[in-house]
Amino acid sequence: MSLGRIAQQCLKNQAKHINLNSFVSSTTDADAVLQRCQEADERRKQCKSLSSIDGQLIAIKDNICTSDQPTTCASAMLQGFMSPFSATVVEKLKAAGAIIAGKTNLDEFGMGSHSINSIHGPVKSSAANGRSVGGSSGGSALAVATEQCFAALGTDTGGSVRLPAAWTGTVGFKPSYGMVSRWGVVAYANSLDTVGVIARNVEGAKQVYDIIKGHDPRDPTSLSALTHSRIEARLAPRSERHSLRIGVPKEYLLAELHPSIYTHWSTALGSLRRKGHSIHLISLPTTKAALSAYYVLAPAEASSNLAKYDGVRFGNKASVDRDKSNVLFSHTRGQNLGAEVRRRILLGSYTLSSTAIDNYFIRAQKVRRMVQDDFNRVFALPHPLLPHPATLPPSSSTDESPTETEAVDIILTPTSLNLPPLLSSLQDRNSGEENNPTKQFQEDIYTVPASLAGLPAISVPVPVPVAGNSGWQQIGLQLVGQYGDDMRVLAAARELEGVFFGRNLT
């Protein structure tokens, strides 16, 4: 099919699904889009395509700056804001011939797990039962799932690409921290934020990732070309055998895990074993403390990052007259920041206070290091940016270390603890547990550890039949690899994709 016809169908789907609220702004000049697709088709006929995504429509999460469309972060604080520049990832996509389809909805400043904390309104599932699409990159995930674009960019701080992908039946890939530039991405938590890719299949995610990865001198957290070479050199000795040693963390076998997710997790492991891969039970003991550490560290960084939005330096000023007894920015922040953002700012400000920093922030940083040590202990490949394992002190989290034959290449876990909840229960103040912020935080329990360690992780969709023969719901299974081993994670994801969809794209 020609790129022009694909684009036409995407534009039709955008109009058809406008009520789902996945886009907050979209490309309005359809003729210009089709003209660019026609030019890409001509290049493809002449074997001169700019890239594998030349002429494809890519959606951008609305916390990634674009110079030609507003960047609001789904917040009243930035409503109408036009960035004077585009993010590096957007520049790379355009240079590769991709067409920006529009900006997608999200939880305000990326804070949420269901894409309901937005001034543009919640992202609504295309399913008749009206379930959550996950967050915070729910708009990007739904835009891909409903074929409004070829792929989409999101940001993943603690699972914000992987969870929406799991609940919309798409592929969500979070690269290793530092592999993709964050320049031009509105910060939530600098040490955790990672630009990720959502696509309909693993190959599509890889195609976009190949374009956006690489060093950016404008981003101090971007890995240099020399560091990339060092990583490649450290990973080069890895075995190229076809079989993988797949780890299953015993701490992830939680009583709260939904039975359907456990069943499909077991099915996937059995299928992979029959394909010649070996399954190994491993231990990641600090997992139990990872979620608590994350919800100390991320709000702490957010409280610092969002301090500049006071209506004076950045952000929209409050529209109401202030009382002379109050400070101007208290009205501005109270009026223009949503409840969830205010909650996390307060939490972060407290954990950074002089009376609490030792008991909360410093301890959470220690837990983060222990999470990293746990992963380094179970992976066969050493962390490419750390000294040789022989020079490292023993892990503080456990006295046991697997032998080389017991160490694993990849880890397979669920992406979420539960099936997607009903959107109505999340928005109903009287719904009890479903609307409890702490309950919502628990959905990140499987995705947060990889984020704390900066590891590559990908969610692969799994269709789950609904009781009573009323259709299908979506869940995801997550693959996690050693730092820098992004290509192996993608290759393993193609294997897993073949288990449930009858195709092997390797």
CORTAFEN-V33557 format. One record per backbone hydrogen bond with DSSP energy under -0.5 kcal/mol. CO is the residue of the C=O (numbers start at 1). NH is the residue of the N-H. Records with the same first field share a line. If there is no record, write none. Layout:
BEGIN
CO = NH + NH
END
This chain:
BEGIN
2 = 6
3 = 7
4 = 8
5 = 9
6 = 10
7 = 11
8 = 12
9 = 13
10 = 14
11 = 15
12 = 16
13 = 17
15 = 18
17 = 20
18 = 21
20 = 124
22 = 105
25 = 103
28 = 30
29 = 33
30 = 34
31 = 35
32 = 36
33 = 37
34 = 38
35 = 39
36 = 40
37 = 41
38 = 42
39 = 43
40 = 44
41 = 45
42 = 46
43 = 48
44 = 47
51 = 54
53 = 56
56 = 99
57 = 150 + 151
58 = 101 + 102
59 = 153
60 = 104
61 = 64
62 = 73
63 = 65 + 186
65 = 87
66 = 83
72 = 75
73 = 109
74 = 119
75 = 78
76 = 79
77 = 316
78 = 81
81 = 71 + 83
87 = 91
88 = 92
89 = 93
90 = 94
91 = 95
92 = 96
93 = 98
94 = 97
97 = 55
99 = 58 + 101
101 = 27
102 = 60
103 = 24 + 25
104 = 62
105 = 139 + 140
107 = 110
108 = 111
110 = 112
113 = 135
114 = 133
115 = 123
116 = 118
117 = 108
118 = 121
127 = 130
130 = 423
131 = 125
136 = 107
137 = 141
138 = 142
139 = 143
140 = 144
141 = 145
142 = 146
143 = 148 + 149
144 = 147
150 = 200
151 = 59
152 = 198
153 = 61
154 = 196
155 = 157
156 = 194
159 = 163
160 = 137
161 = 165
162 = 166
163 = 167
164 = 168
165 = 168 + 169 + 170
171 = 199
172 = 174 + 459
173 = 175 + 197
174 = 457
176 = 179
178 = 223
179 = 214
182 = 185
183 = 88
184 = 65 + 186
189 = 192 + 193
194 = 156
195 = 175
196 = 154
197 = 173
198 = 152
199 = 171
201 = 205
202 = 206
203 = 207
204 = 208
205 = 209
206 = 210
207 = 211
208 = 211 + 212
209 = 213
212 = 181
216 = 219
218 = 220
219 = 222
224 = 228
225 = 229
226 = 230
227 = 231
228 = 232
229 = 233
230 = 234
231 = 235
232 = 236
235 = 238
244 = 246 + 278
245 = 247 + 409 + 410
246 = 280
247 = 412
248 = 282
249 = 252
250 = 253
252 = 254
254 = 257
258 = 261 + 262
259 = 263
260 = 264
261 = 265
262 = 266
263 = 267
264 = 268
265 = 269
266 = 270
267 = 271
268 = 272
269 = 273
270 = 274
271 = 275
272 = 277
273 = 276
278 = 246
280 = 248
282 = 250
284 = 287
285 = 288
286 = 289 + 290
287 = 290 + 291
289 = 293
290 = 294
291 = 295
293 = 296 + 297
294 = 298
296 = 300
297 = 301
298 = 302
299 = 303
300 = 304
301 = 305
302 = 306
304 = 307
305 = 308
306 = 309
308 = 310 + 314
314 = 310 + 311
323 = 326
327 = 330 + 331
328 = 331 + 332
329 = 333
330 = 334
331 = 335
332 = 336
333 = 337
336 = 76 + 77
338 = 342
339 = 343
340 = 344
341 = 345
342 = 346
343 = 347
344 = 348
345 = 349
346 = 350
347 = 351
348 = 352
350 = 353
351 = 361
353 = 356 + 357
356 = 360
357 = 362
358 = 363
360 = 364
361 = 365
362 = 366
363 = 367
364 = 368
365 = 369
366 = 370
367 = 371
368 = 372
369 = 373
370 = 374
371 = 375
372 = 376
373 = 377
374 = 378
375 = 379
378 = 408
383 = 386
388 = 391
389 = 392
403 = 406 + 407
408 = 380
409 = 482
410 = 247
411 = 413 + 480
413 = 478
417 = 258
421 = 132
422 = 426
423 = 427
424 = 428
427 = 429
428 = 431
431 = 434
432 = 435
433 = 436
436 = 440
437 = 441
438 = 442
440 = 443
441 = 444
442 = 445
444 = 448
447 = 451
448 = 452
449 = 453
450 = 454 + 455
451 = 454
454 = 177
456 = 481
457 = 174
458 = 460 + 479
459 = 172
460 = 477
462 = 475
464 = 473
466 = 469 + 470
471 = 466
473 = 464
475 = 462
476 = 415 + 416
477 = 460
478 = 413
479 = 458
480 = 411
482 = 485
483 = 384
484 = 486
485 = 489
486 = 490
487 = 491
488 = 492
489 = 493
490 = 494
491 = 495
492 = 496
493 = 497
494 = 498
495 = 499
496 = 499 + 500
497 = 501
498 = 502
503 = 505
END
